[in-house]
Amino acid sequence: MYLAKRTEYFGTPRMDIAPLLPGEPGQPLGRVLEIGCGSGATMAWLRTQRPVTLAVGVELTEGNAAVARAAFDEVIAGSIEAPAVVDSLPTFDLILALDVLEHLVDPAAVVRRLATRLAPGGAFVVSLPHVGHYSVALPLVLKGRWTYQDEGLLDRTHLRFFDRVSAPALLTENGLTIERLEPVIDTGGLFNVVLFRSSRRLRWYTTRLLQHVLPGNMLEYRFLIRGRVPG
């Protein structure tokens, strides 16, 4: 199923994590591990923003791993769920897991093992999709429909699903404390209407109104979280 996905699925840089990167802008990030690194787009972008002394990636498919090696010092082709892969890793100052943990059989075990690979003061930045987003919740509640898709929140390769409680709990229950949690708002196709495209202020007020009208944080599409090892 991964081999059938579009190239963009593996090659879109995650620039939205910039506010969650540890330290001040311009400061070195040190040694960075990215699991599920795709074709290396995020690391290529990251190295234009902050100095990285060592970049290691783990990617499931050999084809993407081969492309990603241009952006990394080392890329391991294999599953991060194999204990031998984690055991072979050194320690890191920053670990990235961006929309990858939901694809794993046992993400809790992976987080727990990776937490042991954080250097003192190191940060763990994750991105997790929110299954309570209205694009999933409303069809389920109103029509009893849960339809898997090639991409998105109901990607057919997702094995786990997270909400506002279970997303941070994935870190706090496996050796990390939460420093920052940023929900990413997505209003879907609403703002494709010409009126909304022409007025930034109207989009802002409409988004705030929808957040009050729709129950349960239903505009939150994903969560960006930064954790650290306690102490």
C-alpha positions as CSV (number, residue, x, y, z in Angstrom):
1,M,0.0,0.0,0.0
2,Y,2.9,2.4,0.7
3,L,4.4,1.7,-2.7
4,A,1.1,2.8,-4.3
5,K,1.1,6.3,-2.7
6,R,1.8,9.5,-4.5
7,T,5.3,10.9,-4.4
8,E,4.1,14.0,-2.5
9,Y,3.0,11.7,0.3
10,F,6.6,11.1,1.2
11,G,8.2,14.3,-0.1
12,T,6.3,17.2,1.6
13,P,8.5,19.2,4.1
14,R,6.9,19.6,7.5
15,M,7.7,23.3,8.0
16,D,4.8,23.6,10.5
17,I,7.0,22.1,13.2
18,A,9.2,25.2,13.3
19,P,7.6,26.7,16.5
20,L,8.2,23.4,18.3
21,L,11.9,23.0,17.6
22,P,13.9,23.4,20.8
23,G,16.2,26.3,21.4
24,E,16.3,29.7,19.8
25,P,16.2,30.3,16.0
26,G,19.6,29.8,14.5
27,Q,20.9,27.7,17.4
28,P,22.3,24.3,16.5
29,L,19.9,21.3,16.9
30,G,22.7,18.9,17.4
31,R,22.0,15.2,16.6
32,V,18.6,14.6,15.0
33,L,16.7,11.4,14.4
34,E,13.7,11.3,12.1
35,I,11.6,8.2,12.0
36,G,9.4,7.7,8.9
37,C,11.6,10.2,7.1
38,G,10.1,9.6,3.6
39,S,12.3,11.0,0.9
40,G,14.0,13.4,3.2
41,A,12.1,16.7,2.4
42,T,11.7,17.7,6.1
43,M,15.4,17.1,6.9
44,A,16.5,19.0,3.8
45,W,14.4,22.0,4.8
46,L,15.5,21.7,8.5
47,R,19.2,21.9,7.6
48,T,18.5,25.2,5.8
49,Q,17.1,26.6,9.1
50,R,19.3,25.3,11.9
51,P,22.7,23.6,12.1
52,V,22.5,19.8,12.4
53,T,25.6,17.9,13.4
54,L,24.3,14.5,12.7
55,A,21.1,13.5,10.8
56,V,19.8,9.9,11.0
57,G,16.6,8.7,9.3
58,V,14.6,5.5,9.6
59,E,12.4,4.8,6.6
60,L,10.3,1.7,5.9
61,T,10.7,1.5,2.1
62,E,14.1,1.2,0.5
63,G,13.1,3.4,-2.5
64,N,12.4,6.4,-0.3
65,A,15.4,5.7,1.9
66,A,17.7,5.8,-1.1
67,V,16.3,9.3,-2.1
68,A,16.5,10.5,1.6
69,R,20.2,9.7,1.9
70,A,20.9,13.0,0.0
71,A,19.6,14.9,3.1
72,F,20.8,12.6,5.9
73,D,24.2,11.4,7.1
74,E,22.6,8.0,7.5
75,V,19.3,6.4,6.6
76,I,18.3,3.0,7.9
77,A,15.8,1.1,5.7
78,G,13.6,-0.9,7.9
79,S,10.9,-0.8,10.5
80,I,11.3,1.3,13.7
81,E,9.3,-1.4,15.4
82,A,12.2,-3.8,15.1
83,P,13.9,-3.5,18.5
84,A,17.3,-4.1,16.8
85,V,16.9,-0.9,14.8
86,V,16.4,1.2,18.0
87,D,19.1,-0.6,19.8
88,S,21.6,0.2,17.1
89,L,21.0,4.0,17.4
90,P,23.1,6.5,19.3
91,T,21.6,9.2,21.5
92,F,20.0,12.3,20.0
93,D,19.2,15.8,20.9
94,L,16.0,15.8,18.9
95,I,13.8,13.0,17.7
96,L,11.0,13.7,15.1
97,A,8.0,11.4,14.6
98,L,5.8,13.3,12.2
99,D,2.5,11.6,11.3
100,V,4.2,8.2,11.6
101,L,3.2,6.7,15.0
102,E,-0.4,6.1,13.9
103,H,1.0,3.7,11.2
104,L,2.6,1.4,13.8
105,V,1.3,-1.7,15.5
106,D,2.5,-0.7,18.9
107,P,3.4,3.0,18.9
108,A,3.6,3.1,22.7
109,A,6.5,0.6,22.7
110,V,8.3,2.6,20.1
111,V,8.0,5.9,22.0
112,R,9.2,4.1,25.2
113,R,12.2,2.7,23.4
114,L,13.0,6.0,21.6
115,A,12.8,7.9,24.9
116,T,15.9,6.0,26.0
117,R,17.7,7.4,23.0
118,L,17.2,11.0,24.0
119,A,20.3,12.8,25.4
120,P,19.9,14.8,28.6
121,G,17.7,17.8,27.7
122,G,16.7,16.3,24.4
123,A,13.3,16.9,22.8
124,F,10.8,14.6,21.2
125,V,8.5,16.3,18.6
126,V,5.6,14.3,17.3
127,S,2.6,15.0,15.0
128,L,-0.5,13.0,15.4
129,P,-3.8,13.2,13.5
130,H,-7.0,13.9,15.4
131,V,-9.7,11.4,14.7
132,G,-12.3,13.8,16.3
133,H,-12.0,16.2,13.4
134,Y,-15.4,17.0,12.0
135,S,-14.5,15.4,8.6
136,V,-14.4,12.1,10.4
137,A,-16.8,12.7,13.4
138,L,-19.8,14.1,11.5
139,P,-20.1,11.4,8.9
140,L,-19.8,8.8,11.6
141,V,-22.4,10.3,13.9
142,L,-24.8,11.6,11.3
143,K,-24.6,8.8,8.7
144,G,-22.8,5.9,10.5
145,R,-20.1,6.1,7.9
146,W,-16.4,5.4,8.4
147,T,-14.7,5.1,5.0
148,Y,-11.0,4.5,4.6
149,Q,-9.2,6.5,2.0
150,D,-5.8,6.6,0.3
151,E,-4.7,9.6,2.4
152,G,-5.9,11.8,5.2
153,L,-7.3,11.1,8.6
154,L,-8.8,7.8,7.5
155,D,-5.7,6.7,5.6
156,R,-6.0,2.9,5.1
157,T,-2.5,2.5,6.4
158,H,-3.4,4.0,9.8
159,L,-3.5,1.3,12.5
160,R,-4.1,3.6,15.5
161,F,-6.2,6.7,16.1
162,F,-5.8,9.5,18.6
163,D,-7.9,12.2,20.2
164,R,-7.1,15.2,22.5
165,V,-6.5,12.9,25.5
166,S,-4.8,9.9,24.0
167,A,-2.4,11.9,21.8
168,P,-0.4,13.5,24.7
169,A,-0.9,10.3,26.8
170,L,1.1,8.5,24.2
171,L,4.1,10.5,25.4
172,T,3.3,10.9,29.1
173,E,2.6,7.2,29.6
174,N,5.9,6.2,28.0
175,G,8.6,8.2,29.7
176,L,8.1,11.8,28.5
177,T,6.6,15.0,29.9
178,I,4.7,17.4,27.6
179,E,6.3,20.9,27.1
180,R,4.0,22.1,24.4
181,L,0.9,21.0,22.5
182,E,-0.3,22.9,19.5
183,P,-3.6,21.9,17.8
184,V,-3.6,22.5,14.0
185,I,-6.9,23.9,12.8
186,D,-8.4,22.8,9.5
187,T,-11.7,24.1,8.2
188,G,-11.6,21.8,5.1
189,G,-13.1,23.2,1.9
190,L,-15.1,26.0,3.5
191,F,-12.6,28.7,2.7
192,N,-12.5,27.7,-1.0
193,V,-15.4,30.0,-1.5
194,V,-14.3,33.2,-3.2
195,L,-15.6,35.4,-0.4
196,F,-13.4,33.7,2.2
197,R,-10.4,33.7,-0.1
198,S,-10.6,37.4,-0.5
199,S,-10.9,38.3,3.2
200,R,-8.4,37.1,5.8
201,R,-10.3,38.8,8.6
202,L,-13.5,37.0,7.6
203,R,-11.7,33.7,7.7
204,W,-10.4,34.5,11.1
205,Y,-13.8,35.4,12.6
206,T,-15.5,32.5,10.9
207,T,-13.0,30.0,12.3
208,R,-13.5,31.4,15.8
209,L,-17.3,31.1,15.4
210,L,-17.0,27.5,14.1
211,Q,-14.9,26.6,17.1
212,H,-17.8,27.7,19.4
213,V,-20.5,26.1,17.3
214,L,-18.9,22.7,16.6
215,P,-18.5,20.6,19.8
216,G,-15.4,18.9,21.1
217,N,-12.6,20.7,19.3
218,M,-13.8,19.3,15.9
219,L,-11.8,21.8,13.9
220,E,-8.5,20.3,15.2
221,Y,-7.0,18.3,12.4
222,R,-3.7,17.2,14.1
223,F,-1.7,17.8,17.2
224,L,1.9,19.0,17.3
225,I,3.5,18.0,20.6
226,R,7.0,18.5,22.1
227,G,8.0,16.2,25.0
228,R,11.2,15.7,27.0
229,V,12.5,13.1,29.4
230,P,11.6,14.3,33.0
231,G,14.6,15.9,34.7
